[in-house]
Amino acid sequence: MRHITDLQGYDHMLFLLALTLPLSLKNWKPMLRWITAFTLGHSLALGLSAMELLKVPSGYIELAIALSIGVTAVLHLLSGFKVNRMGMLVSGVFGIVHGFGFGSYYSFIAQSDSFWWAWIPFNLGIELGQIMVVLAVLLVYWFIEKMSVRPQAYRLVISGGILALSFQMILERIPT
């Protein structure tokens, strides 16, 4: 949970916020599939990176993470915030990107004799933490809708904020 809510790693929260743009409490099944796809991609990349089976330069991964946030928001904008199958694919692919970004920090997992006993609970914790965060976001969306705010309106505002922050992150992370 600390990984997800760490303010220094706010890109994870921002990606989850971008991912939830077309979702609501009514369509909780796609939410679970999308979050699980993200966790599976994240887990795979984290394991490969932690065991040093695949190395990707961190500067490029950090840039790709920032891009993934903006691209996710743009894809939802272009689809009119419709829930579609692309959400799960986008989530899984970008989970891989985010996992490589985090994998270098957790290379100590690979040093343990019981790699799997450290890796499995860590990833289950990420899955549960993400579900809790996304449910909280969806509850906020529900509350906003109960105040008679059209979903399209608040989704456009949130998308604008996500895109602005993503653009700032992209500019800060361009490798030199």
Backbone as a chain_set.jsonl record, in Angstrom:
{"seq": "MRHITDLQGYDHMLFLLALTLPLSLKNWKPMLRWITAFTLGHSLALGLSAMELLKVPSGYIELAIALSIGVTAVLHLLSGFKVNRMGMLVSGVFGIVHGFGFGSYYSFIAQSDSFWWAWIPFNLGIELGQIMVVLAVLLVYWFIEKMSVRPQAYRLVISGGILALSFQMILERIPT", "coords": {"N": [[0.835, -1.194, 0.0], [2.016, 1.175, 0.672], [3.672, 1.677, -1.504], [1.825, 2.403, -3.462], [0.566, 4.675, -2.438], [2.601, 6.434, -1.906], [3.823, 9.656, -1.923], [6.04, 10.519, -3.335], [6.102, 8.764, -5.371], [3.914, 9.426, -6.959], [3.064, 8.969, -9.499], [1.987, 6.437, -9.861], [-0.49, 6.565, -8.534], [-1.637, 8.552, -10.108], [-1.767, 7.255, -12.563], [-3.621, 5.243, -11.909], [-5.839, 6.865, -11.421], [-6.211, 7.924, -14.003], [-6.822, 5.563, -15.297], [-9.306, 4.93, -14.222], [-11.125, 6.657, -15.367], [-13.326, 6.036, -17.261], [-14.868, 4.438, -15.662], [-17.304, 3.273, -13.211], [-19.141, 2.685, -10.145], [-21.103, 0.966, -10.939], [-20.075, -0.536, -13.037], [-18.185, -2.531, -12.028], [-16.947, -4.933, -12.628], [-15.297, -4.693, -15.045], [-13.462, -2.958, -13.865], [-12.137, -4.565, -11.95], [-10.946, -6.434, -13.677], [-9.253, -4.766, -15.191], [-7.548, -3.686, -13.219], [-6.393, -6.036, -12.272], [-5.087, -6.908, -14.606], [-3.204, -4.864, -14.816], [-1.727, -5.343, -12.463], [-0.741, -7.921, -13.005], [0.933, -7.418, -15.235], [2.673, -5.594, -14.014], [3.732, -7.201, -11.984], [5.066, -9.205, -13.45], [7.063, -7.691, -14.81], [8.356, -6.576, -12.596], [9.383, -8.878, -11.368], [11.123, -9.87, -13.417], [12.87, -7.714, -13.581], [13.827, -7.475, -10.932], [15.149, -9.891, -10.635], [17.109, -9.437, -12.362], [16.923, -10.339, -14.996], [16.086, -8.985, -17.144], [16.963, -5.861, -18.181], [16.156, -2.46, -18.253], [16.945, 0.791, -19.195], [16.619, 3.181, -16.636], [15.96, 5.891, -17.056], [14.56, 5.93, -19.478], [12.41, 4.311, -18.833], [11.164, 5.814, -16.805], [10.324, 8.01, -18.326], [8.58, 6.649, -20.053], [6.638, 5.84, -18.21], [5.49, 8.303, -17.481], [4.485, 8.996, -19.998], [2.643, 6.897, -20.312], [0.621, 7.553, -18.552], [-0.474, 9.927, -19.618], [-1.216, 8.961, -22.179], [-3.146, 7.044, -21.495], [-5.183, 8.676, -20.427], [-5.779, 10.191, -22.744], [-6.645, 8.162, -24.508], [-9.02, 7.394, -23.241], [-10.43, 9.791, -23.408], [-10.706, 9.999, -26.214], [-12.317, 7.792, -26.71], [-14.666, 8.6, -25.706], [-15.033, 8.122, -23.049], [-15.854, 5.486, -22.767], [-16.316, 2.188, -21.59], [-14.277, -0.332, -22.664], [-12.776, -3.162, -24.34], [-10.151, -2.539, -24.816], [-9.222, -1.287, -22.575], [-8.331, -3.208, -20.732], [-6.142, -4.315, -22.068], [-4.499, -2.038, -22.414], [-4.069, -1.459, -19.733], [-2.659, -3.772, -18.856], [-0.316, -3.719, -20.48], [0.767, -1.215, -19.769], [1.121, -1.761, -17.119], [3.34, -3.413, -17.204], [5.284, -1.556, -17.984], [5.255, 0.19, -15.745], [6.016, -1.629, -13.785], [8.692, -2.201, -14.447], [9.759, 0.241, -13.835], [9.582, 0.243, -11.119], [10.87, -2.041, -10.404], [13.682, -1.879, -10.197], [14.056, -0.708, -7.738], [13.356, -2.695, -6.033], [15.16, -4.773, -6.16], [16.294, -6.11, -4.148], [14.618, -8.143, -3.429], [15.201, -10.29, -5.05], [17.554, -11.132, -3.94], [16.965, -12.594, -1.805], [16.688, -15.843, -0.304], [14.223, -16.884, -0.444], [12.736, -15.891, -2.736], [10.197, -16.024, -4.023], [8.469, -16.012, -1.83], [8.683, -13.475, -0.946], [8.057, -11.958, -3.187], [5.447, -12.747, -4.047], [3.589, -12.007, -1.842], [4.087, -9.257, -1.881], [3.122, -8.451, -4.41], [0.463, -9.271, -4.229], [-0.315, -7.527, -2.25], [-0.07, -5.111, -3.641], [-2.111, -5.478, -5.525], [-4.434, -5.625, -3.853], [-4.239, -3.119, -2.605], [-4.464, -1.398, -4.821], [-7.072, -1.984, -5.659], [-8.486, -1.055, -3.446], [-7.86, 1.705, -3.545], [-8.917, 2.388, -6.069], [-11.615, 1.751, -5.672], [-12.202, 3.692, -3.75], [-11.862, 6.004, -5.317], [-13.911, 5.571, -7.177], [-16.091, 5.74, -5.475], [-15.962, 8.443, -4.84], [-16.496, 9.471, -7.403], [-19.151, 8.555, -7.627], [-20.364, 9.998, -5.569], [-20.015, 12.613, -6.535], [-21.62, 12.45, -8.813], [-24.072, 12.124, -7.58], [-24.49, 14.65, -6.73], [-25.584, 15.805, -8.855], [-23.829, 16.317, -10.952], [-22.779, 15.965, -14.195], [-21.365, 12.973, -15.458], [-19.673, 13.124, -17.726], [-18.767, 15.743, -17.574], [-17.192, 15.993, -15.15], [-15.315, 14.074, -15.738], [-13.99, 15.153, -17.927], [-12.757, 17.364, -16.717], [-11.088, 16.106, -14.822], [-9.513, 14.626, -16.593], [-8.18, 16.711, -17.91], [-6.586, 17.71, -15.806], [-4.999, 15.434, -15.309], [-3.685, 15.191, -17.772], [-2.249, 17.599, -17.819], [-0.502, 17.266, -15.597], [0.801, 14.941, -16.436], [2.061, 15.849, -18.767], [3.851, 17.679, -17.644], [5.425, 15.887, -16.153], [6.491, 14.385, -18.258], [8.101, 16.286, -19.547], [9.958, 16.758, -17.505], [11.216, 14.311, -17.392], [12.528, 13.668, -19.724], [15.154, 12.025, -21.157], [18.54, 13.12, -20.996]], "CA": [[0.0, 0.0, 0.0], [2.923, 2.322, 0.717], [4.12, 1.925, -2.878], [0.756, 3.033, -4.221], [0.203, 5.987, -1.888], [3.801, 7.235, -1.681], [3.721, 10.909, -2.675], [7.164, 10.628, -4.267], [5.743, 7.912, -6.503], [2.521, 9.755, -7.262], [2.712, 8.551, -10.843], [1.141, 5.241, -9.757], [-1.846, 7.058, -8.223], [-2.116, 9.296, -11.269], [-2.149, 6.265, -13.568], [-4.881, 4.634, -11.466], [-6.885, 7.859, -11.651], [-6.458, 7.937, -15.447], [-7.446, 4.289, -15.653], [-10.696, 4.875, -13.751], [-11.96, 7.685, -15.993], [-14.614, 5.6, -17.785], [-15.488, 3.474, -14.754], [-18.202, 3.689, -12.136], [-19.436, 1.55, -9.266], [-21.983, 0.046, -11.665], [-19.297, -1.461, -13.875], [-17.07, -2.936, -11.191], [-16.234, -6.078, -13.204], [-14.136, -4.237, -15.825], [-12.472, -2.376, -12.96], [-11.32, -5.652, -11.401], [-10.123, -6.997, -14.763], [-8.221, -3.8, -15.558], [-6.582, -3.612, -12.121], [-5.663, -7.303, -12.257], [-4.179, -6.881, -15.754], [-2.102, -3.983, -14.445], [-0.916, -6.034, -11.463], [-0.019, -9.02, -13.662], [2.033, -6.808, -15.988], [3.573, -5.012, -13.018], [4.396, -8.32, -11.299], [5.986, -9.814, -14.402], [8.214, -6.802, -15.011], [9.054, -6.469, -11.317], [10.157, -10.106, -11.195], [12.213, -9.887, -14.396], [13.827, -6.67, -13.228], [14.436, -7.781, -9.633], [16.078, -11.01, -10.824], [18.062, -8.948, -13.355], [16.811, -11.095, -16.238], [15.863, -7.99, -18.186], [17.248, -4.516, -17.675], [15.767, -1.352, -19.114], [17.469, 2.024, -18.587], [15.596, 3.82, -15.812], [15.537, 7.159, -17.642], [13.541, 5.657, -20.494], [11.226, 3.782, -18.143], [10.494, 6.936, -16.146], [9.643, 8.744, -19.39], [7.462, 5.806, -20.509], [5.598, 5.897, -17.179], [4.798, 9.582, -17.657], [3.719, 8.877, -21.244], [1.525, 5.962, -20.113], [-0.447, 8.268, -17.853], [-1.109, 10.801, -20.598], [-1.834, 8.149, -23.227], [-4.36, 6.453, -20.931], [-6.203, 9.736, -20.384], [-6.158, 10.525, -24.123], [-7.441, 7.047, -25.039], [-10.373, 7.486, -22.668], [-11.064, 10.97, -24.019], [-11.056, 9.677, -27.598], [-13.403, 6.798, -26.729], [-15.856, 9.169, -25.062], [-15.081, 7.511, -21.717], [-16.578, 4.215, -22.854], [-15.607, 0.997, -21.12], [-14.098, -1.254, -23.78], [-11.753, -4.198, -24.109], [-8.813, -1.939, -24.878], [-8.832, -0.901, -21.223], [-7.57, -4.275, -20.097], [-4.865, -4.404, -22.775], [-3.727, -0.845, -22.033], [-3.699, -1.627, -18.337], [-1.617, -4.795, -18.751], [0.922, -3.237, -21.103], [1.333, -0.151, -18.946], [1.566, -2.405, -15.883], [4.71, -3.847, -17.464], [6.125, -0.353, -17.948], [5.359, 0.656, -14.358], [6.762, -2.639, -13.037], [10.12, -1.992, -14.681], [10.147, 1.449, -13.107], [9.664, -0.061, -9.7], [11.685, -3.237, -10.204], [15.057, -1.587, -9.78], [14.041, -0.39, -6.307], [13.114, -3.899, -5.261], [16.068, -5.851, -6.549], [16.641, -6.876, -2.938], [13.756, -9.326, -3.359], [15.914, -11.373, -5.724], [18.68, -11.556, -3.123], [16.449, -13.468, -0.757], [16.586, -17.26, -0.639], [12.809, -17.169, -0.671], [12.271, -14.833, -3.632], [8.748, -16.107, -4.263], [7.734, -15.675, -0.61], [8.697, -12.007, -0.843], [7.452, -11.408, -4.399], [3.998, -13.013, -4.083], [2.828, -11.114, -0.96], [4.234, -7.873, -2.328], [2.22, -8.227, -5.533], [-0.913, -9.359, -3.719], [-0.552, -6.256, -1.556], [-0.307, -4.086, -4.658], [-3.451, -5.722, -6.076], [-5.451, -5.197, -2.876], [-4.123, -1.671, -2.439], [-5.033, -0.739, -6.001], [-8.529, -2.147, -5.618], [-8.996, -0.128, -2.421], [-7.739, 3.075, -4.052], [-9.873, 2.573, -7.164], [-12.956, 1.805, -5.067], [-12.343, 5.019, -3.141], [-12.061, 6.954, -6.424], [-15.251, 5.345, -7.72], [-17.037, 6.3, -4.503], [-15.939, 9.897, -5.062], [-17.253, 9.693, -8.635], [-20.563, 8.325, -7.306], [-20.797, 11.147, -4.771], [-20.089, 13.762, -7.45], [-22.811, 12.248, -9.646], [-25.254, 12.342, -6.729], [-24.655, 16.103, -6.626], [-26.115, 16.166, -10.178], [-22.776, 16.687, -11.897], [-22.739, 14.989, -15.278], [-20.098, 12.246, -15.502], [-18.825, 13.638, -18.802], [-18.181, 17.019, -17.14], [-16.079, 15.813, -14.207], [-14.274, 13.284, -16.404], [-13.193, 16.089, -18.735], [-11.938, 18.161, -15.798], [-10.044, 15.218, -14.285], [-8.61, 14.338, -17.716], [-7.335, 17.885, -18.098], [-5.582, 17.715, -14.739], [-4.078, 14.32, -15.537], [-2.85, 15.52, -18.928], [-1.312, 18.662, -17.43], [0.538, 16.667, -14.754], [1.554, 14.011, -17.27], [2.93, 16.649, -19.641], [4.933, 18.189, -16.789], [6.298, 14.759, -15.858], [7.201, 14.044, -19.494], [9.166, 17.283, -19.744], [10.978, 16.563, -16.468], [11.846, 13.003, -17.495], [13.171, 13.446, -21.012], [16.577, 11.738, -20.919], [19.476, 14.064, -21.628]], "C": [[0.875, 1.252, 0.0], [3.402, 2.684, -0.689], [3.07, 2.719, -3.657], [0.497, 4.457, -3.743], [1.404, 6.889, -1.601], [3.748, 8.49, -2.547], [4.891, 11.108, -3.633], [6.925, 9.773, -5.508], [4.303, 8.155, -6.917], [2.108, 9.347, -8.672], [1.819, 7.309, -10.838], [-0.309, 5.656, -9.486], [-2.44, 7.769, -9.423], [-2.531, 8.335, -12.381], [-3.471, 5.607, -13.174], [-6.051, 5.592, -11.685], [-7.23, 7.916, -13.142], [-7.199, 6.677, -15.878], [-8.933, 4.27, -15.296], [-11.636, 5.818, -14.492], [-13.286, 7.167, -16.556], [-15.42, 4.718, -16.819], [-16.46, 4.118, -13.774], [-18.45, 2.474, -11.253], [-20.311, 0.517, -9.965], [-21.201, -0.953, -12.514], [-18.015, -1.877, -13.158], [-16.297, -4.119, -11.782], [-15.077, -5.645, -14.108], [-13.043, -3.648, -14.94], [-11.564, -3.465, -12.397], [-10.414, -6.257, -12.473], [-8.976, -6.062, -15.108], [-7.142, -3.735, -14.483], [-5.749, -4.893, -12.069], [-4.685, -7.376, -13.433], [-2.969, -6.003, -15.446], [-1.163, -4.703, -13.471], [-0.126, -7.177, -12.088], [1.161, -8.487, -14.471], [3.103, -6.267, -15.063], [4.392, -6.112, -12.352], [5.424, -8.98, -12.191], [7.247, -8.967, -14.555], [9.028, -6.656, -13.727], [9.935, -7.696, -11.09], [11.344, -10.17, -12.137], [13.302, -8.888, -14.035], [14.561, -7.008, -11.93], [15.439, -8.926, -9.749], [17.143, -10.684, -11.866], [18.092, -9.807, -14.611], [16.604, -10.164, -17.426], [16.064, -6.613, -17.566], [16.849, -3.494, -18.724], [16.282, -0.082, -18.445], [16.363, 2.809, -17.879], [15.101, 5.145, -16.392], [14.435, 6.98, -18.67], [12.259, 5.107, -19.87], [10.465, 4.917, -17.472], [9.736, 7.799, -17.16], [8.422, 7.956, -19.874], [6.326, 5.792, -19.497], [4.798, 7.187, -17.326], [3.939, 9.557, -18.919], [2.497, 7.984, -21.063], [0.34, 6.643, -19.435], [-1.211, 9.153, -18.843], [-1.84, 10.023, -21.681], [-3.134, 7.523, -22.725], [-5.487, 7.481, -20.888], [-6.693, 10.074, -21.789], [-7.018, 9.418, -24.733], [-8.872, 7.09, -24.505], [-11.128, 8.692, -23.221], [-11.558, 10.636, -25.43], [-12.211, 8.672, -27.691], [-14.694, 7.36, -26.146], [-16.101, 8.571, -23.687], [-15.937, 6.249, -21.697], [-15.696, 3.098, -22.316], [-15.51, 0.05, -22.308], [-12.96, -2.216, -23.463], [-10.338, -3.649, -24.147], [-8.312, -1.566, -23.485], [-7.976, -1.949, -20.55], [-6.191, -4.426, -20.754], [-3.947, -3.243, -22.39], [-3.205, -1.003, -20.609], [-2.573, -2.644, -18.165], [-0.28, -4.337, -19.305], [1.572, -2.159, -20.243], [1.715, -0.659, -17.56], [3.001, -2.891, -16.018], [5.664, -2.656, -17.364], [6.336, 0.098, -16.505], [6.148, -0.342, -13.507], [8.262, -2.507, -13.231], [10.608, -0.755, -13.947], [10.345, 1.173, -11.633], [10.619, -1.21, -9.409], [13.087, -2.964, -9.711], [15.132, -1.264, -8.291], [13.904, -1.648, -5.457], [13.985, -5.067, -5.687], [16.488, -6.676, -5.335], [15.778, -8.123, -2.813], [14.499, -10.52, -3.954], [17.074, -11.903, -4.886], [18.249, -12.53, -2.029], [16.437, -14.917, -1.245], [15.146, -17.633, -0.971], [12.192, -16.057, -1.521], [10.754, -14.84, -3.761], [7.948, -15.729, -3.035], [7.78, -14.178, -0.325], [7.915, -11.389, -2.0], [5.932, -11.571, -4.411], [3.232, -12.101, -3.13], [2.924, -9.648, -1.376], [3.229, -7.566, -3.429], [0.755, -8.368, -5.138], [-1.283, -8.072, -2.973], [-0.81, -5.121, -2.53], [-1.714, -4.246, -5.227], [-4.532, -5.233, -5.121], [-5.426, -3.691, -2.67], [-4.732, -0.919, -3.604], [-6.55, -0.828, -6.005], [-9.13, -1.189, -4.603], [-8.958, 1.311, -2.914], [-8.774, 3.328, -5.138], [-11.296, 2.596, -6.631], [-13.208, 3.16, -4.416], [-12.597, 6.081, -4.216], [-13.472, 6.803, -6.99], [-16.337, 5.836, -6.762], [-17.095, 7.825, -4.621], [-16.716, 10.236, -6.331], [-18.762, 9.572, -8.369], [-21.123, 9.527, -6.535], [-20.956, 12.39, -5.652], [-21.339, 13.654, -8.324], [-24.086, 12.473, -8.853], [-25.512, 13.833, -6.532], [-25.109, 16.678, -7.973], [-25.07, 16.71, -11.136], [-22.721, 15.573, -12.947], [-21.38, 14.299, -15.307], [-19.145, 12.785, -16.57], [-18.092, 14.907, -18.353], [-17.0, 16.789, -16.2], [-14.966, 14.98, -14.826], [-13.393, 14.17, -17.29], [-12.26, 16.915, -17.857], [-10.777, 17.313, -15.257], [-9.029, 14.887, -15.382], [-7.662, 15.502, -17.958], [-6.238, 17.964, -17.054], [-4.541, 16.628, -14.928], [-3.13, 14.647, -16.69], [-1.83, 16.602, -18.59], [-0.169, 18.093, -16.588], [1.416, 15.702, -15.549], [2.525, 14.771, -18.168], [4.116, 17.204, -18.855], [5.929, 17.068, -16.484], [7.125, 14.366, -17.084], [8.368, 15.001, -19.698], [10.306, 17.11, -18.74], [11.8, 15.283, -16.695], [12.501, 12.719, -18.839], [14.658, 13.203, -20.756], [17.473, 12.723, -21.663], [20.739, 13.377, -22.073]], "O": [[0.519, 2.267, -0.599], [3.523, 3.863, -1.023], [3.415, 3.613, -4.43], [0.238, 5.347, -4.553], [1.23, 8.001, -1.102], [3.639, 8.396, -3.77], [4.748, 11.799, -4.642], [7.488, 10.039, -6.57], [3.559, 7.214, -7.192], [0.922, 9.378, -9.001], [0.98, 7.151, -11.725], [-1.236, 5.16, -10.127], [-3.622, 7.604, -9.722], [-3.529, 8.568, -13.064], [-4.348, 5.433, -14.019], [-7.133, 5.168, -12.091], [-8.405, 7.951, -13.505], [-8.093, 6.728, -16.722], [-9.73, 3.653, -16.003], [-12.844, 5.777, -14.258], [-14.308, 7.818, -16.342], [-16.534, 4.305, -17.14], [-16.44, 5.327, -13.543], [-18.022, 1.366, -11.575], [-20.272, -0.667, -9.628], [-21.631, -2.094, -12.684], [-16.908, -1.608, -13.625], [-15.117, -4.295, -11.476], [-13.973, -6.171, -13.966], [-11.854, -3.809, -15.215], [-10.344, -3.298, -12.372], [-9.251, -6.558, -12.208], [-7.845, -6.511, -15.298], [-5.952, -3.73, -14.799], [-4.539, -4.84, -11.847], [-3.565, -7.86, -13.269], [-1.839, -6.36, -15.78], [0.056, -4.67, -13.641], [1.037, -7.384, -11.742], [2.261, -9.036, -14.404], [4.296, -6.458, -15.298], [5.603, -5.973, -12.178], [6.531, -9.285, -11.747], [8.363, -9.474, -14.441], [10.258, -6.616, -13.772], [11.087, -7.574, -10.673], [12.454, -10.489, -11.713], [14.494, -9.169, -14.164], [15.778, -6.845, -11.842], [16.455, -8.941, -9.053], [17.969, -11.528, -12.214], [19.145, -9.989, -15.221], [16.909, -10.513, -18.567], [15.432, -6.253, -16.573], [17.153, -3.633, -19.908], [16.076, 0.105, -17.246], [15.306, 3.068, -18.454], [13.928, 5.483, -16.229], [13.494, 7.772, -18.732], [11.158, 5.407, -20.331], [9.239, 4.974, -17.564], [8.632, 8.263, -16.879], [7.354, 8.531, -20.082], [5.159, 5.737, -19.887], [3.567, 7.164, -17.299], [2.805, 10.035, -18.915], [1.43, 8.278, -21.602], [-0.814, 6.329, -19.728], [-2.44, 9.126, -18.894], [-2.955, 10.38, -22.06], [-4.121, 7.479, -23.46], [-6.618, 7.182, -21.272], [-7.896, 10.227, -22.003], [-8.012, 9.705, -25.401], [-9.823, 6.847, -25.248], [-12.331, 8.614, -23.473], [-12.691, 10.954, -25.79], [-12.99, 8.704, -28.644], [-15.708, 6.663, -26.101], [-17.237, 8.519, -23.217], [-16.652, 5.983, -20.731], [-14.489, 3.068, -22.556], [-16.525, -0.33, -22.892], [-12.278, -2.088, -22.446], [-9.425, -4.238, -23.567], [-7.105, -1.534, -23.248], [-7.003, -1.62, -19.872], [-5.192, -4.64, -20.067], [-2.772, -3.441, -22.08], [-2.042, -0.714, -20.324], [-1.632, -2.402, -17.409], [0.763, -4.538, -18.682], [2.781, -2.183, -20.016], [2.549, -0.048, -16.892], [3.787, -2.8, -15.075], [6.719, -2.744, -16.735], [7.466, 0.357, -16.092], [6.874, 0.064, -12.6], [9.026, -2.683, -12.282], [11.75, -0.712, -13.488], [11.18, 1.799, -10.98], [11.12, -1.337, -8.291], [13.627, -3.72, -8.904], [16.153, -1.515, -7.651], [14.296, -1.657, -4.29], [13.577, -6.223, -5.581], [16.976, -7.798, -5.474], [16.179, -9.077, -2.146], [14.432, -11.628, -3.421], [17.528, -13.025, -5.111], [19.078, -13.2, -1.413], [16.211, -15.19, -2.424], [14.897, -18.594, -1.7], [11.259, -15.375, -1.097], [10.103, -13.804, -3.627], [6.854, -15.179, -3.163], [6.982, -13.677, 0.467], [7.194, -10.409, -1.813], [5.211, -10.632, -4.748], [2.281, -11.456, -3.573], [1.962, -8.892, -1.241], [2.557, -6.535, -3.387], [-0.1, -7.653, -5.662], [-2.415, -7.595, -3.056], [-1.661, -4.267, -2.285], [-2.431, -3.259, -5.392], [-5.443, -4.512, -5.527], [-6.477, -3.059, -2.57], [-5.432, 0.075, -3.413], [-7.233, 0.146, -6.321], [-10.166, -0.576, -4.863], [-9.918, 2.058, -2.722], [-9.438, 4.365, -5.134], [-12.109, 3.392, -7.099], [-14.305, 3.71, -4.521], [-13.45, 6.952, -4.043], [-14.148, 7.797, -7.252], [-17.389, 6.299, -7.203], [-18.168, 8.419, -4.512], [-17.506, 11.179, -6.341], [-19.548, 10.397, -8.837], [-22.221, 10.004, -6.821], [-21.932, 13.129, -5.518], [-22.033, 14.646, -8.548], [-25.077, 12.962, -9.397], [-26.629, 14.233, -6.202], [-25.027, 17.885, -8.201], [-25.395, 17.484, -12.036], [-22.628, 14.392, -12.613], [-20.35, 14.962, -15.193], [-17.942, 12.888, -16.334], [-16.933, 15.117, -18.712], [-15.919, 17.331, -16.426], [-13.797, 15.155, -14.48], [-12.185, 13.952, -17.384], [-11.103, 17.139, -18.215], [-9.628, 17.756, -15.242], [-7.824, 14.869, -15.13], [-6.469, 15.298, -18.186], [-5.087, 18.254, -17.38], [-3.348, 16.86, -14.734], [-1.925, 14.412, -16.599], [-0.68, 16.532, -19.023], [0.998, 18.399, -16.835], [2.631, 15.655, -15.355], [3.682, 14.376, -18.31], [5.248, 17.201, -19.34], [7.14, 17.279, -16.55], [8.31, 14.052, -16.967], [9.487, 14.576, -19.987], [11.474, 17.293, -19.081], [12.941, 15.186, -16.243], [12.985, 11.609, -19.058], [15.346, 14.064, -20.206], [17.199, 13.104, -22.801], [21.632, 14.023, -22.623]]}, "num_chains": 1, "name": "protein.A"}
